[in-house]
């Protein structure tokens, strides 16, 4: 049940992040769009690598919960960061 809840939360923050990214891309000048695009690609790589550390194959259920929480928290933080850039 907790993993299902975490999945729903991940979807919510994923949508929020994608919405903020699209809005910001529409507001930026072309040269700044490229910068944002590169930063976003690097952020995705970092987040994937960082959150993979949480999935300890010997960690049991707790490790699965921590691994599923990591991208949710990262997406929420990144969405807030992009939303702040919109203001």
Buried (B, 14 or more C-beta within 10 A) or exposed (E): EEEEEBEEBBEBBBEBBEEBBEBBBEEBEEEEBEEBEEEBEEBEEEBEEEBEEBEEEEEEEEBBBBBBBBBBBBBBBBBBEBBEBEE
